[in-house]
Amino acid sequence: MSTVPHPESHPETQPENQPENQSENQSESLTLAEASARARAVLAEVDRVVLGKEQPLRLVLAGVLAGGHVLLEDLPGLGKTLAARSLARALGLDFARAQFTPDLLPADLTGSFVYDPRASSFSFRQGPLFTQLLLADEINRTPPKTQAALLEAMQERQVTIEGETFALPAPFHVLATANPIEQEGTYPLPEAQLDRFLLRVSFGYPARSEEEQLVTARLDRRREEVDVATVVDAGGLLALQQRVEAVAVDPSIVAYCVSLVTATREHPDLLTGASPRGSLALALVGRALALVSGRDYVVPEDVKEAAEAVLAHRLVLRPELWMSEASPQRVVRDLLARVPAPAGQPGAVG
């Protein structure tokens, strides 16, 4: 296993208690305008480094603001690791990277008790999970047992080792990467585990002009490293997340989210539709996108913007369609075209 921690990413952790650094991250109260401005500043800083990917980066940031974890699934070399590292820096979070390999053990992530012969006692040595933003690189290259250890920490925000429970830092987020085209030597995440990710986002190839700009920028700075300014800190992120919780969701928007998810369970191309977690995820990410846009209420366009990234990885195609042009993404786009959006929402477009 290879881990690249931020210099301050491994504070001592206390069993059964909150991490020490949580008291240092007391969040302030933000107005809507302040919160929106800070979120957009974070997005602008990361977009300056990861060129031409503002829309996917909006979704990744929205996932973090909504308190969730994000799966970045795309081809090699398209900026997944750079995006995760840049986002951690812009948000002022402690950052660690774990390179997932077939021989990675759960203890390599969580940490373990190590015997100290000088003290004749065992002490707990933290693993890379004890950080605020973890990049789980190539998560599909490690066996299910290790994947499960990570996903348990994602859900519970804690790990239990030999009967002792250790709380993870707050905030705690996982950005996991996966390569969708390589199958040999991989362990694809089963649907139940994919469902734990709030979003699955793909960057795609850059436009020709963006790729030329990327190459030119690297040549001009004469070094590999890219400077990313810190826009907020961990306490500031907690304040943004609290402000997201105050964004209003009209009952008609809730009904729209549920209608979209219910329609996935009836679509003829799908073996399995999305669970109620999908409806909740649509509303949560919709609130975060509304905040980034400077609104304290969700409109149908927020739900539509989030729908493919929120729902596609929760859907299972019928086996007989695997070799056809059908895909979960096409199903979501079809449902967005067919399921009527609520009319008369304040500020709604169209």
N, C-alpha and C positions, 0 to 999 in steps of 0.2 A: 504494500500500500504506500502511496505517496500523498503526503498532506503538505499544504503550503499555508500555514496559519498567518493571520495578521499578527503583528508583533504583540498585541495586547489581547489576543483572542482566547486565552485560557485562564480566567480568574479562578481562584479557589472556590469550590462549591460546597455548600453545607447540606448534609442529608436532612430530609424532611422539612427543609426551610426554603425560603426564597433565596435566590442567589444574592451575594453581597452587592453586586453592581446594580441590582434593581433599584435600590434606594437612591442611587446616583442618577437614575433615569426618570425622576418624577416629571411627568409631562405637564406642560403649561396649557392654559386655555387659549384657544385660537378662535378668531372670528372666521367667518366663511371666506372673506376676501384674503386674509392672511394665509389660511390653510391652502386655498387654491393657488395663490401666488407661489408658495413654497413648493407645492407639488409640481407646478409647471417649471419652476427653476430646477428641480431635480431632474425632470424629464429633459429639459434643454441641455443640461450638463452631460447627461449620458448620451443624448442624441448627437452631441458634438463629437463624441468619440466613436460611437457605433453609427456610422453614416447611413442615412436613408431608411432607417427602420423606426420611424417615429410611431407608426401605428402599432406594431408588435410591442414596442417599448411601453406605450401607453397601457397595454393590457398587462404586461409584466408588473408595472408599477401599481396598477389598479389591484392586481392580485395581492401584492404586499400590503397596500393600504387597507384592503379588506381583511387582512389578518391571515391570509392563506399561503399555500405553497404552490409553486409553478413548475411544470415540466416543460423544458425547452427541447423539442424534438425536431431535429433538422440534420442536414448533411454536414459533414466535417468542414471546418474552415469558414463558417458563416457568422462567426462572432458570438456564439453562445457563451463561451467562457469569458470573453472580454466584456460582454454585457453584464454578466453577473458580478464580476470584479468591479466594474465601473459603477454599477448601482450601489454596491456595498460602500464604496468610497464616497459617493455623492450623498448617501444617507447617513454617513458617519458611523457605520456599524462595524463591529469586529467581524472579520471575515476569515474563513478557512475553506480550503479546497481538499476534498478527498477523492483520489483517483480510484474508482471502483475496478477491481480485478477479480478473476475467478477464485483466487485464493484468499480474498478478503474475509475476515471473520467478524462476527458482531462485536466482539471486544475491541477490534481495531477501530471501530467507530465510537463506541460508548465509553471506552476506557475499562480498566480492570484494577483489582487490588494486587499490589506488588509487595513482596516481602522485603523488608529492610533488615538485613542481618545485624546491623549495628544497633538498631533499636529493638530487635527481636519482636517486630510487630509488622502488620500489614498496613499500607497506606494506599489510598485511592489515587490512581493516576488517570486524569481526564483524557478522553479521546477528542477528536476534532468536532464531535457533536456539540461540545461546550463552547459555542460561539453564538453570534447573533444572526449571521447569514452564512449558511453552509452551501457551498457548491458541490453537489453530488455528481461528479463527472462520470458520464457513461454508466448510469445506474443499471442499465440492462446487461452489464458485463459481470455482475456479481450474483452469486446463488440466492435463491429465494429466502433462505434463513437470514442472510445479511440484509437483504432488502426489507424484510419484515422488521428487523431491529430499527432501521431508519424510519419506517413508516409508523411504528409505535411511538417513537419520539416525536414525530410530526403531529400525531393525534393528541398525545397526552402531555406534551411539553415536559416530559420527565423520563428518566430511565431508572430501572430497578436492577441492581446488581447485587447478587448474593444477599437478598433480603433487605438491602438498604436502598432508599429512594433518593435520587438526586434531581433537583429541579434544574431545568435548563434556563439560560438567561432570557430575559424579556427585553426587547422583542426577540423572537426566534423564528426564522424563516428558512426554508430549503428551496433552492433553485436546482433542480436536477436536469441533467442533459441525457439525451438518448439519440442514437443514430438509427434511423428507421430502415436503412437498407442493408445493414450487416446482420446476418442471422447466425453464422457459424461462431460458436463460442459465446453465445449470448443467452440470457435468461429473460425473455420478455415479461414485463409486468402483467400479471393477470388483471382482468377487468375490475375485480373488487379492490385491488391496490391502486389501479389508475384512478379510481373514483375518489381516492384521498387527496388528489391534487385538485386544487380549485380551478386551475386553468392548464390547458396545454397549448403552447404557442410555438409557431414556426416563423422564422425570419425570411427564408427564401433568398434567392440570388439577388444581388444588388443590380440596379440599372447600370448601363455602361458608363454613364457620366459619373455616377456615384463610385463605381469601381476605380475609375481614373482618378477621382479625387482622393480616394483611400490610398492608392499607390503614391500619388504626389505628396500627400501629407506625411507618409512614412519617410520618403526620401528627404523632404525638407527638414524634418526634425532630427535626422541623423542618429536615431536610436530607436530601439524597439518599444521602450516604455512610453505610455501615454499619461500625461498629467490630468488628473480628474480632481476638481475642487470639491471640498466638502460643503454641502449646502445646509444640511441639518445634522443633528446628532440623534442618538438613540431615543432620548427623551422627546426630541422634536418629532420623530416618527410615531411614538406613542400618542402624542398630541394630535397628529394628523389622523391616526386611526380612531381616536375618540371623536374627532370632528366628523369622520365618515359615519359613525354610529348615529349622528344627529340628522343625517340627510333623510328627508321624508320620502316614503314610498306610498303612493296612493293605492287604495284597494284595487282599482282598475289595473294598475301595473302588476300587482301581485297576481291578479286573475290572469293577466297576459303571460306571465312567467309560467304559471301552472298549466295554462292551455298549451303552450309550446312543449312543455315536458310531457304532458299527457298525450299529445299527438305523436310523440316518438314511440310510445307504447303500442300505437295502433298502425304505424307505418308498415306497409307490406314488405319493404326491403330489410326490415330489422328483425333480428331474432330476439333481442332484448333492448328495451328502451331505457331511458334515464330514470333514476330513482328520485324520491323527493329531495335528496341532496342536490340534484340538478336545479330544481326550482329555487331552492334557497341560494345556491351559488349565483344564479342569474340576478337575483335581487341584491346580493351582497356586492358583486362586481359592478352592477349597475349604479349602486350608490357611490362607489369609489370613482367611477368614470364621471358621474355628475359633479363630484367635488373637483376633479381635475378641470372640468369645463366651467367651474365657477358657479354652479347651481346648488341649492340646498334641497332640491327635489329631483326625482328620477323621471325621465321621459322615455317613451318607447324606443327612441334611437339609442339610448344607453344600453337597453336590453339587447337590441339588434346587434350593436357593436360587439357585445360580449358573447353572443349566443354560440358562435362556432367554436370559440376557444373554450367555452364552459361545457358545451354539450357533446361535441364530437367524440371525445375520448371516453365518454360514458355509454356509447352506443355500440351494439354488436350486430354486424351484418349477418344475414343468412348465409350459411356456408356455400350454397349454390351460386351466390353472387360474388364470391371472392375474386374470380377471374374476369369479372365484368367491369364496366366503368362505374358501377355503383360504389359509393363511399359514404362514411358517416358525415363528412363535410357536405356532400351533395344533398344528403337527407336534411340536414339543418337548413341549408339554403332553400330547399323546397318548402320546408315548413314555414320559414320566415315569409315566403311569398304567399302561402295559403292561409295561415292563421291570422285573422284580422287583429290589428293593433288597436288599442283604445284610442278613441277620438277625443278631442277637446282638452288634451293635457296642456297645462301652462307651458309655453315656450317650446312646444313640440314642433318639429319641422315638418312641412308638407301638409 
